[in-house]
Amino acid sequence: MTQALLRSAARGSADFDTELRRLAHRGESDLSRVEAAVREILDAVRNRGDEAVRLYVERFESRRVSDLYLREYGGKAALDALPAPVKQAMTAAADRIRRYHERQAEQLQSFEYVEQGVLLGSRVTPVARVGVYAPGGKANYPSSVLMSAIPARVAGVGEIVLASPDPSPEVRAACELAGVDAVLDAGGAQAVAALAYGTQTVPRVDKIVGPGNIYVAAAKRLVFGEVSIDSIAGPSEILVIADETADAEVVAADLLSQAEHDEAAYPLLVCTDAGFASEVERQLAAQLTSLPRRRIAESSVRSNGFALIVGTRAELVEVANRLAAEHVSVQTAEPRELADAIRYAGAIFIGAATPEAAGDYLAGPSHVLPTGGAARHSAPLGVYDFVARTSLIGYEPVALAAQAEPIMALARAEQLEAHARAVEVRTRPRGSR
């Protein structure tokens, strides 16, 4: 018997709760299976610098590289050489991404105020140097450069370094549009290590952002503390929410738009009718026949695709919040009302006329989003990822005198006498010191 292309389970069946629970824990990626190998790479790069990076590039990328760190990376020439439609589209995308994040930056203001003789405030300072990782391998991702580097530039980051294995002309053109200062011609854990520790030619960065494969994810987790990171990115995913008004052909197209990224991607559907789920499965089969990346997309659908069938709009929302997916596409009657009820999602695409692909390329918000359920506690990449915040506290003598007793009482309750005395010595009359 042939296995169904898109497996499904209806609420009330024995499989529904089991599958929902499994999907809700999809973010538990097995980084441990590559951790030993990644530690070896990190240690080698920390100790041997450029030599080790070149060695791993040759081993894992099957090429030799002489100039690892390029300040003159040919970005302008690459941009000028693009076919006109691609150049226009990339330029339009850069402009829209920049405008969106400029609006976002308006919310990141420093502030100060005085309350009863105490100066309080928060100072916002851009990070000095950031490393942006853009994946290579299965696809070409100039959009990831725009979506990661432009928010950093808008935030005021002093220097932006892109790490990407053998960056294509499109990636170099995106670097030019995004204001990237230099390119590290390497990928994988070796690139993360070079950015985190610095080498003879690669300067150490303060933060590393951007998605990558399991080796990149493991490396980012292991260097966290040496540098800051944005998140641990897992496989791409989409949850389409559909009711009887949805178009199965459109829903299938959206599921495949994520399935073609990677065999490990999650194309998920929650809908209110088993017959609709069957029609989506038929559409998936039909559309796969002409898809250039059919092998990857079909593997993704068969391995990780699933349709959860519920009975009410409230249950659609319940499943969406439980899964907290990277991309959530709402294709229902009154989609905005339903979207407003969803609390946890990386990005919500409201209405059938809104393809997830628009968010990947042109809409404006960064497409670097939390995966694997991390939207429950994490946010899309934005300007706020590229700033440091410093609290400001300044007491007038009269204000300290007014608060001295409760401060000392709390310090002594914690048995930290030196804390109490640091207040006491400031508030005693001068002649009694």
LUMGUVEX-33239 format. One record per residue (C-alpha): residue number from 1; x, y negated, z. Coordinates in pm, 1 decimal, decimal comma, padded with zeros to 6 digits. Layout:
REM residues N
<NUM <X Y Z>>
...
//
This chain:
REM residues 433
<1 <00000,0 00000,0 00000,0>>
<2 <00139,7 -00341,1 -00097,2>>
<3 <00199,7 -00579,7 00192,7>>
<4 <-00009,1 -00897,3 00180,2>>
<5 <00177,5 -01198,8 00049,6>>
<6 <00028,4 -01421,7 00320,9>>
<7 <-00055,9 -01234,8 00640,2>>
<8 <-00347,4 -01362,4 00849,8>>
<9 <-00535,2 -01317,5 01175,1>>
<10 <-00867,7 -01455,7 01293,5>>
<11 <-00935,6 -01586,6 01642,1>>
<12 <-01087,9 -01306,3 01847,9>>
<13 <-00885,0 -01034,0 01676,8>>
<14 <-00618,2 -00837,4 01859,7>>
<15 <-00343,9 -00992,7 01645,9>>
<16 <-00437,1 -01360,3 01676,2>>
<17 <-00297,8 -01436,8 02022,2>>
<18 <00010,4 -01222,7 01959,5>>
<19 <00091,3 -01400,4 01634,3>>
<20 <00018,1 -01746,3 01774,6>>
<21 <00249,5 -01675,6 02065,7>>
<22 <00520,6 -01550,6 01830,2>>
<23 <00492,1 -01856,1 01607,9>>
<24 <00493,6 -02091,5 01906,4>>
<25 <00836,1 -01949,5 02000,7>>
<26 <00983,3 -01966,3 01650,6>>
<27 <01234,5 -02231,7 01768,2>>
<28 <01433,3 -01979,1 01967,2>>
<29 <01698,5 -01939,9 01695,8>>
<30 <01969,0 -01686,0 01767,6>>
<31 <02267,9 -01919,6 01773,1>>
<32 <02445,9 -01674,6 02003,0>>
<33 <02521,8 -01439,3 01713,4>>
<34 <02748,6 -01700,1 01551,9>>
<35 <02872,8 -01874,4 01865,8>>
<36 <03200,6 -01683,0 01895,6>>
<37 <03295,8 -01756,3 01534,6>>
<38 <03199,6 -02122,6 01572,3>>
<39 <03404,4 -02158,8 01892,8>>
<40 <03706,8 -02024,0 01706,8>>
<41 <03659,4 -02285,2 01433,3>>
<42 <03611,0 -02568,0 01682,8>>
<43 <03921,8 -02471,9 01879,3>>
<44 <04132,3 -02444,7 01563,0>>
<45 <04026,1 -02787,6 01438,3>>
<46 <04074,8 -02945,4 01780,4>>
<47 <04429,3 -02806,6 01799,0>>
<48 <04544,0 -02818,7 01435,1>>
<49 <04332,9 -03092,4 01280,4>>
<50 <04338,1 -03135,1 00903,1>>
<51 <04529,1 -02810,4 00844,9>>
<52 <04252,1 -02605,9 01007,1>>
<53 <03975,0 -02794,2 00825,5>>
<54 <04140,6 -02726,3 00490,3>>
<55 <04187,5 -02359,3 00581,6>>
<56 <03816,9 -02315,3 00661,4>>
<57 <03706,0 -02509,1 00353,6>>
<58 <03910,2 -02269,1 00141,5>>
<59 <03775,7 -01964,2 00329,5>>
<60 <03407,6 -02055,6 00348,4>>
<61 <03359,7 -02292,2 00055,0>>
<62 <03592,7 -02113,4 -00189,1>>
<63 <03774,8 -02430,4 -00291,7>>
<64 <04080,4 -02630,9 -00201,4>>
<65 <04063,2 -02993,9 -00098,2>>
<66 <04360,9 -03228,9 -00080,2>>
<67 <04191,1 -03552,6 00031,4>>
<68 <03957,4 -03468,1 00315,9>>
<69 <03866,6 -03822,9 00416,0>>
<70 <03775,7 -04064,8 00139,5>>
<71 <03706,3 -04433,9 00183,0>>
<72 <03701,8 -04473,0 -00194,1>>
<73 <03452,7 -04200,0 -00277,9>>
<74 <03326,6 -04333,0 -00612,0>>
<75 <02981,7 -04425,6 -00490,2>>
<76 <02922,0 -04723,7 -00718,6>>
<77 <03039,0 -04537,6 -01027,9>>
<78 <02819,4 -04240,4 -00935,6>>
<79 <02518,4 -04467,2 -00886,5>>
<80 <02574,5 -04644,8 -01218,7>>
<81 <02607,7 -04311,9 -01400,1>>
<82 <02276,6 -04169,7 -01279,8>>
<83 <01996,4 -04131,0 -01534,7>>
<84 <01783,0 -04445,6 -01518,2>>
<85 <01470,8 -04277,6 -01372,4>>
<86 <01674,6 -04112,5 -01095,1>>
<87 <01861,7 -04433,5 -01015,8>>
<88 <01537,7 -04630,7 -01000,6>>
<89 <01372,0 -04368,8 -00779,9>>
<90 <01668,5 -04349,2 -00543,6>>
<91 <01691,0 -04728,1 -00520,4>>
<92 <01317,7 -04753,6 -00449,8>>
<93 <01346,1 -04486,1 -00182,0>>
<94 <01637,3 -04667,2 -00017,0>>
<95 <01440,5 -04992,6 -00012,8>>
<96 <01133,4 -04829,9 00142,0>>
<97 <01336,4 -04641,7 00404,0>>
<98 <01519,1 -04962,7 00495,1>>
<99 <01197,5 -05166,9 00530,0>>
<100 <01035,0 -04904,0 00750,2>>
<101 <01332,0 -04885,7 00984,0>>
<102 <01363,9 -05262,9 00999,6>>
<103 <01009,2 -05264,0 01137,8>>
<104 <01110,3 -04991,6 01381,7>>
<105 <01413,1 -05194,1 01491,7>>
<106 <01185,5 -05476,7 01605,4>>
<107 <01090,1 -05255,7 01900,2>>
<108 <01453,0 -05219,1 02016,2>>
<109 <01507,4 -05554,9 02177,0>>
<110 <01730,1 -05628,8 02474,7>>
<111 <01549,1 -05799,2 02761,1>>
<112 <01616,8 -05967,5 03094,8>>
<113 <01399,1 -06104,1 03373,6>>
<114 <01443,8 -06224,1 03731,5>>
<115 <01230,1 -06083,1 04011,3>>
<116 <01268,3 -06228,8 04360,8>>
<117 <01631,7 -06322,5 04307,5>>
<118 <01726,8 -05999,4 04126,5>>
<119 <01833,4 -06010,6 03761,0>>
<120 <01712,0 -05699,7 03577,8>>
<121 <01746,7 -05610,8 03213,4>>
<122 <01832,3 -05369,9 02938,5>>
<123 <02099,0 -05434,1 02676,8>>
<124 <02079,3 -05255,7 02340,2>>
<125 <02412,8 -05201,9 02162,4>>
<126 <02467,0 -05017,1 01832,0>>
<127 <02682,4 -04704,8 01841,0>>
<128 <03030,6 -04778,2 01705,8>>
<129 <03079,7 -04482,1 01468,3>>
<130 <02835,8 -04215,8 01347,8>>
<131 <02883,1 -03895,1 01151,0>>
<132 <02600,4 -03798,5 00914,4>>
<133 <02584,0 -03437,9 00798,3>>
<134 <02424,6 -03364,6 00458,7>>
<135 <02383,2 -02995,7 00371,8>>
<136 <02522,6 -02834,6 00059,3>>
<137 <02477,1 -02482,5 -00066,8>>
<138 <02119,9 -02393,9 -00165,4>>
<139 <02025,4 -02743,1 -00286,1>>
<140 <02147,8 -03095,6 -00347,3>>
<141 <02033,5 -03338,8 -00077,1>>
<142 <02094,1 -03708,0 -00155,2>>
<143 <01763,5 -03777,3 00019,9>>
<144 <01913,4 -03656,6 00349,7>>
<145 <02188,0 -03916,3 00312,7>>
<146 <01933,9 -04196,0 00268,8>>
<147 <01712,8 -04069,9 00552,0>>
<148 <02001,2 -04044,1 00800,3>>
<149 <02243,9 -04319,6 00707,0>>
<150 <01999,1 -04604,1 00639,3>>
<151 <01848,4 -04597,6 00991,3>>
<152 <02203,9 -04604,2 01127,7>>
<153 <02293,1 -04903,2 00911,5>>
<154 <01972,7 -05086,2 01011,1>>
<155 <02055,5 -05020,6 01376,8>>
<156 <02388,9 -05197,5 01327,0>>
<157 <02627,0 -04900,1 01350,9>>
<158 <02980,9 -05020,6 01284,8>>
<159 <03100,4 -04728,4 01071,4>>
<160 <02913,3 -04441,7 00904,7>>
<161 <03095,9 -04127,4 00789,5>>
<162 <02918,6 -03871,4 00571,1>>
<163 <03023,3 -03506,0 00596,2>>
<164 <02918,5 -03290,6 00303,5>>
<165 <03086,7 -03004,1 00116,6>>
<166 <03203,8 -03117,8 -00228,3>>
<167 <02947,6 -03401,3 -00245,1>>
<168 <02767,2 -03424,8 -00577,7>>
<169 <02739,5 -03745,6 -00783,6>>
<170 <02384,4 -03786,6 -00649,4>>
<171 <02506,5 -03761,5 -00289,4>>
<172 <02784,7 -04013,2 -00356,8>>
<173 <02532,6 -04247,9 -00517,7>>
<174 <02309,3 -04216,5 -00211,6>>
<175 <02609,9 -04300,4 00006,6>>
<176 <02655,9 -04622,1 -00191,3>>
<177 <02290,3 -04719,7 -00148,2>>
<178 <02289,8 -04632,1 00222,1>>
<179 <02608,8 -04821,1 00308,0>>
<180 <02821,4 -04518,4 00399,2>>
<181 <03179,8 -04625,3 00475,4>>
<182 <03364,9 -04299,1 00416,0>>
<183 <03312,5 -03936,4 00310,6>>
<184 <03448,8 -03624,2 00477,9>>
<185 <03472,1 -03365,9 00199,0>>
<186 <03389,3 -03059,9 00409,1>>
<187 <03088,4 -02876,9 00543,1>>
<188 <03000,7 -02623,0 00810,1>>
<189 <03130,2 -02602,0 01164,8>>
<190 <03470,4 -02729,6 01048,9>>
<191 <03317,0 -03062,8 00945,7>>
<192 <03132,0 -03095,0 01276,9>>
<193 <03456,3 -03024,3 01461,0>>
<194 <03649,6 -03284,9 01261,5>>
<195 <03384,6 -03547,7 01337,5>>
<196 <03360,0 -03457,7 01705,0>>
<197 <03730,9 -03431,5 01789,0>>
<198 <03897,7 -03635,5 01515,8>>
<199 <04194,9 -03517,5 01310,6>>
<200 <04506,2 -03675,0 01161,1>>
<201 <04290,7 -03840,3 00892,1>>
<202 <03931,9 -03818,8 01022,0>>
<203 <03837,8 -04063,8 01299,3>>
<204 <03635,5 -03932,6 01591,3>>
<205 <03269,8 -04037,1 01586,7>>
<206 <03035,2 -04110,5 01876,6>>
<207 <02729,2 -03929,1 01741,8>>
<208 <02655,9 -03662,1 01479,8>>
<209 <02315,9 -03644,5 01309,1>>
<210 <02159,6 -03452,1 01024,8>>
<211 <02042,2 -03096,0 00954,1>>
<212 <02254,2 -02797,3 00857,9>>
<213 <02267,4 -02417,8 00864,4>>
<214 <02300,2 -02198,6 01173,7>>
<215 <02677,9 -02259,1 01192,6>>
<216 <02628,0 -02636,0 01184,7>>
<217 <02352,2 -02610,2 01446,2>>
<218 <02570,5 -02397,6 01675,9>>
<219 <02865,2 -02634,3 01630,7>>
<220 <02651,2 -02938,5 01714,3>>
<221 <02527,8 -02770,9 02030,6>>
<222 <02882,2 -02679,0 02137,8>>
<223 <03031,1 -03026,4 02079,3>>
<224 <02745,1 -03201,2 02259,4>>
<225 <02905,8 -03387,5 02547,7>>
<226 <03215,5 -03466,7 02345,6>>
<227 <02977,0 -03658,6 02121,5>>
<228 <02603,2 -03717,4 02115,6>>
<229 <02381,7 -03535,4 01865,8>>
<230 <02031,3 -03591,3 01734,6>>
<231 <01890,3 -03238,8 01771,0>>
<232 <01945,7 -02872,2 01691,0>>
<233 <01768,4 -02833,2 01358,0>>
<234 <01609,6 -02501,6 01265,0>>
<235 <01449,0 -02384,3 00941,2>>
<236 <01208,2 -02621,3 00769,2>>
<237 <00836,9 -02569,9 00832,8>>
<238 <00492,5 -02695,5 00739,3>>
<239 <00153,9 -02641,4 00900,5>>
<240 <-00141,2 -02713,7 00670,4>>
<241 <-00470,0 -02773,6 00851,5>>
<242 <-00766,5 -02703,3 00624,8>>
<243 <-01143,9 -02678,4 00638,7>>
<244 <-01411,2 -02602,7 00379,9>>
<245 <-01338,6 -02930,3 00196,4>>
<246 <-00975,7 -02839,9 00118,5>>
<247 <-00847,3 -02736,6 -00224,2>>
<248 <-00669,8 -02398,9 -00209,8>>
<249 <-00448,0 -02487,5 -00505,8>>
<250 <-00322,3 -02801,6 -00329,6>>
<251 <-00273,5 -02618,3 00000,5>>
<252 <-00069,7 -02344,9 -00171,0>>
<253 <00146,3 -02605,5 -00345,8>>
<254 <00221,4 -02771,1 -00011,9>>
<255 <00311,8 -02440,6 00152,4>>
<256 <00552,2 -02361,4 -00131,7>>
<257 <00709,5 -02706,3 -00110,9>>
<258 <00861,3 -02598,1 00220,7>>
<259 <00901,5 -02228,2 00141,1>>
<260 <01141,5 -02308,2 -00144,1>>
<261 <01389,0 -02471,4 00097,8>>
<262 <01509,4 -02150,6 00255,8>>
<263 <01415,3 -01787,0 00307,1>>
<264 <01385,9 -01866,3 00678,7>>
<265 <01133,9 -02152,2 00630,8>>
<266 <00787,4 -02132,0 00787,7>>
<267 <00486,3 -02201,1 00558,7>>
<268 <00188,0 -02190,3 00797,0>>
<269 <-00185,2 -02241,9 00753,1>>
<270 <-00463,4 -02287,5 01006,0>>
<271 <-00810,7 -02292,8 00856,4>>
<272 <-01175,2 -02231,1 00937,4>>
<273 <-01258,2 -01959,0 00684,4>>
<274 <-01104,0 -01619,2 00604,2>>
<275 <-01220,5 -01645,5 00245,4>>
<276 <-01029,6 -01970,9 00204,5>>
<277 <-00712,3 -01807,1 00338,3>>
<278 <-00753,4 -01532,1 00076,3>>
<279 <-00793,5 -01793,7 -00198,3>>
<280 <-00475,6 -01968,2 -00079,1>>
<281 <-00295,0 -01633,5 -00099,8>>
<282 <-00413,1 -01590,0 -00461,1>>
<283 <-00292,9 -01941,9 -00544,1>>
<284 <00045,3 -01871,9 -00386,1>>
<285 <00089,5 -01564,7 -00603,7>>
<286 <-00010,0 -01755,6 -00916,6>>
<287 <00215,6 -02053,1 -00849,0>>
<288 <00515,5 -01839,6 -00756,6>>
<289 <00527,4 -01688,5 -01105,2>>
<290 <00660,6 -02012,7 -01257,2>>
<291 <00859,3 -02148,2 -00961,3>>
<292 <01233,6 -02178,3 -01037,4>>
<293 <01321,6 -02094,0 -00676,5>>
<294 <01073,4 -01807,4 -00666,6>>
<295 <01301,1 -01561,2 -00489,3>>
<296 <01363,3 -01797,5 -00197,8>>
<297 <01002,7 -01917,1 -00171,5>>
<298 <00849,1 -01571,3 -00193,0>>
<299 <01086,7 -01437,4 00069,8>>
<300 <00987,8 -01723,6 00299,9>>
<301 <00614,5 -01663,4 00251,6>>
<302 <00641,6 -01288,2 00302,0>>
<303 <00869,6 -01314,8 00606,5>>
<304 <00733,5 -01618,6 00789,6>>
<305 <00414,3 -01728,6 00616,7>>
<306 <00095,5 -01685,8 00819,5>>
<307 <-00266,9 -01797,8 00817,9>>
<308 <-00446,2 -01847,0 01149,5>>
<309 <-00825,5 -01853,3 01113,7>>
<310 <-01032,4 -02037,7 01374,8>>
<311 <-01392,6 -02146,3 01405,2>>
<312 <-01399,0 -02517,0 01493,7>>
<313 <-01220,4 -02849,0 01438,2>>
<314 <-01123,6 -02849,7 01804,7>>
<315 <-00947,7 -02516,4 01754,1>>
<316 <-00762,1 -02656,9 01450,7>>
<317 <-00621,7 -02927,5 01679,0>>
<318 <-00548,2 -02677,3 01955,9>>
<319 <-00337,8 -02460,5 01722,5>>
<320 <-00158,3 -02764,5 01579,6>>
<321 <-00060,0 -02884,2 01927,6>>
<322 <00050,7 -02536,4 02027,6>>
<323 <00278,3 -02504,1 01723,4>>
<324 <00409,2 -02866,0 01727,3>>
<325 <00529,8 -02827,7 01370,2>>
<326 <00786,4 -03033,9 01183,0>>
<327 <00539,2 -03126,7 00905,8>>
<328 <00163,4 -03119,5 00963,2>>
<329 <-00065,0 -03174,7 00663,7>>
<330 <-00427,9 -03252,6 00749,7>>
<331 <-00658,9 -03157,0 00462,4>>
<332 <-01003,4 -03175,9 00618,1>>
<333 <-01312,9 -03391,4 00625,0>>
<334 <-01236,4 -03713,7 00815,8>>
<335 <-00862,8 -03632,8 00828,4>>
<336 <-00763,4 -03944,8 01023,2>>
<337 <-00992,8 -03851,2 01311,2>>
<338 <-00837,5 -03507,1 01330,7>>
<339 <-00483,2 -03645,2 01291,0>>
<340 <-00540,1 -03882,4 01582,5>>
<341 <-00623,7 -03584,1 01803,3>>
<342 <-00290,8 -03410,8 01727,7>>
<343 <-00041,2 -03495,0 01999,3>>
<344 <00268,0 -03306,1 01887,1>>
<345 <00409,8 -03310,3 01534,3>>
<346 <00725,8 -03432,7 01364,3>>
<347 <00525,6 -03609,9 01092,5>>
<348 <00155,1 -03598,2 01010,2>>
<349 <00040,4 -03625,6 00648,6>>
<350 <-00314,9 -03756,8 00651,2>>
<351 <-00555,5 -03644,9 00380,2>>
<352 <-00533,3 -03427,4 00070,1>>
<353 <-00383,9 -03711,4 -00136,4>>
<354 <-00073,0 -03719,5 00087,3>>
<355 <00184,7 -03456,2 -00015,2>>
<356 <00460,7 -03368,5 00228,3>>
<357 <00703,5 -03434,4 -00059,8>>
<358 <00621,9 -03806,5 -00034,0>>
<359 <00762,2 -03802,2 00317,5>>
<360 <01070,3 -03615,7 00200,3>>
<361 <01159,8 -03881,4 -00053,7>>
<362 <00980,6 -04213,6 -00078,4>>
<363 <00732,6 -04296,2 00198,6>>
<364 <00980,3 -04456,2 00440,3>>
<365 <01005,8 -04271,0 00774,4>>
<366 <01311,1 -04047,6 00804,9>>
<367 <01251,1 -03689,6 00699,7>>
<368 <01494,7 -03565,7 00966,5>>
<369 <01234,7 -03422,2 01204,6>>
<370 <01220,6 -03191,6 01507,4>>
<371 <01167,0 -02825,6 01416,2>>
<372 <01073,6 -02505,0 01593,6>>
<373 <00822,6 -02668,0 01827,9>>
<374 <01065,6 -02935,8 01945,8>>
<375 <00811,6 -03203,0 01848,0>>
<376 <00665,0 -03136,8 02194,4>>
<377 <00953,8 -03337,1 02338,8>>
<378 <01156,6 -03485,8 02053,6>>
<379 <01112,7 -03750,2 01785,5>>
<380 <01195,4 -03807,4 01419,1>>
<381 <01537,5 -03956,7 01351,9>>
<382 <01516,6 -04334,8 01377,2>>
<383 <01703,9 -04651,6 01464,8>>
<384 <01665,2 -04565,1 01834,2>>
<385 <01903,0 -04271,7 01777,1>>
<386 <02187,0 -04508,5 01689,9>>
<387 <02194,6 -04741,0 01988,4>>
<388 <02321,8 -04723,7 02344,3>>
<389 <02125,9 -04885,0 02625,7>>
<390 <02283,3 -05045,1 02930,2>>
<391 <02089,1 -05145,0 03240,9>>
<392 <02168,7 -05488,4 03386,3>>
<393 <02134,8 -05552,1 03761,5>>
<394 <02241,6 -05872,2 03939,7>>
<395 <02151,0 -05968,1 04299,2>>
<396 <02153,5 -06314,9 04451,7>>
<397 <02277,0 -06300,5 04814,8>>
<398 <01932,7 -06384,1 04950,4>>
<399 <01779,3 -06100,9 04744,7>>
<400 <02028,5 -05846,0 04878,4>>
<401 <01962,4 -05962,4 05231,0>>
<402 <01591,5 -05907,1 05177,9>>
<403 <01644,1 -05551,2 05049,5>>
<404 <01941,4 -05446,5 05264,1>>
<405 <01747,9 -05254,9 05528,5>>
<406 <01552,5 -05025,7 05292,2>>
<407 <01863,2 -04963,2 05078,4>>
<408 <02066,6 -04865,2 05385,7>>
<409 <01781,3 -04653,7 05521,9>>
<410 <01762,0 -04453,8 05200,3>>
<411 <02141,5 -04413,2 05186,0>>
<412 <02156,1 -04282,8 05542,5>>
<413 <01860,6 -04051,1 05477,6>>
<414 <02082,6 -03892,1 05213,1>>
<415 <02377,2 -03891,4 05456,7>>
<416 <02577,7 -04124,2 05232,8>>
<417 <02715,6 -04363,4 05492,5>>
<418 <02961,0 -04532,5 05256,3>>
<419 <02668,9 -04638,0 05039,2>>
<420 <02504,3 -04800,9 05339,9>>
<421 <02824,8 -04973,9 05447,3>>
<422 <02875,3 -05114,7 05095,2>>
<423 <02549,1 -05303,9 05154,0>>
<424 <02619,8 -05382,2 05517,6>>
<425 <02958,8 -05540,9 05449,4>>
<426 <02795,1 -05784,7 05207,6>>
<427 <02516,2 -05889,5 05440,7>>
<428 <02698,6 -05931,2 05774,8>>
<429 <02774,0 -06287,5 05881,9>>
<430 <03121,1 -06384,1 05755,9>>
<431 <03264,3 -06435,7 06101,9>>
<432 <03176,0 -06079,6 06208,2>>
<433 <03370,6 -05904,6 05932,5>>
//
